[in-house]
């Protein structure tokens, strides 16, 4: 297909596709002339993945390139998870570095109590420290014992995640596997957040305390 | 304290504080002269909440005002949850409305299977539909049976959330309660997402497949 077809089918402007080509996120098409290149289904699929990683996942172009490069290597699909993990944005305001570092012992304690094996260099340690700092600042202190039941739920979710990636293992199509690893890490996150919100509404109604928007007067 | 102290203690620029005052997010201080107003701890606390809702929670100024207004009403703390829920940003690209609507029956089926009581008007139904569409587009179809175990985990998380809000019930300090409701809905979300990422690394290592960043060569 031509670049215009690729644009229409993926919902991505032509200028953006050209930018991805220049940045090396998308491999070049088959060149048929000075101004004509043809693209295939693999371009469409990769373009949709790029959109998902950048628009929904919040990855930068550089981080997206790292993830896509990793996917082209012959890695175990679970190992691809690691590459995605360390490419994820975990913004911590430079002005707040010290305040975040103060929370590090609490993160260590939680990981130790859970018996989790996580690299000292994981960016998610800092991300958790930053979130705990945020909570503390508005007076919502979550101690290790408050966080443990949530950590148990996270451990259960991680087992479901990895079971799925392993079940999909298909040596014929390693890009598809790597895609799924990225999906499981990144694109399932908003799904889980929304499920929790829906469950909160249900649970609030069940406890008889829902008195707010979304309801018609006689509902 | 003066506005300059409020700025320093909250880490918010004076211009931003003045903007919040003009927009009615922050109540006016005690005016002592044409150019001097004094602010109290309640201003500092509210300012930190505004920063948390906007910077970390992604709420617009209008949505933040809705949430804060709701907090000033004498509502049951659980009912405040509802206000926060319906003020949350759930962006769905207008060009994709039809594609999202196609997923609505799948959302209905999941909610029915879980037996969840959620308003037809909940914005989170659409948010879930949009996420399912994203997943389907890159070939990761999550059927109802795939989502059910995650929904069970979300239900457990929601029970923990509401237990905490109810335990904090304190008629002396309803603003604090409302704050906590917002915290539980919004600021705990990144905590749970990060816990899942940390659990994924642990689970991947446990299955012997972690071969990637963060490790020193002899680790």
Interface residues (C-beta under 8 A of the other chain):
Chain A: X11 X45 X48 X49 X52 X56 X75 X76 X78 X79 X81 X82 X83 X85 X86 X88 X95 X96 X111 X114 X116 X117 X118 X119 X120 X121 X122 X124 X125 X127 X128 X131 X132 X134 X135 X137 X138 X139 X140 X142 X146 X147 X149 X150 X151 X153 X154 X155 X156 X157 X158 X159 X160 X161 X162 X164 X166 X176 X179 X180 X183 X184 X185 X187 X188 X189 X190 X191 X192 X193 X194 X195 X196 X197 X198 X199 X200 X201 X202 X203 X204 X205 X206 X207 X209 X210 X211 X212 X213 X214 X215 X219
Chain B: X11 X45 X48 X49 X52 X56 X75 X76 X78 X79 X81 X82 X83 X85 X86 X88 X95 X96 X111 X114 X116 X117 X118 X119 X120 X121 X122 X124 X125 X127 X128 X131 X132 X134 X135 X137 X138 X139 X140 X142 X146 X147 X149 X150 X151 X153 X154 X155 X156 X157 X158 X159 X160 X161 X162 X164 X166 X176 X179 X180 X183 X185 X187 X188 X189 X190 X191 X192 X193 X194 X195 X196 X197 X198 X199 X200 X201 X202 X203 X204 X205 X206 X207 X209 X210 X211 X212 X213 X214 X215 X219
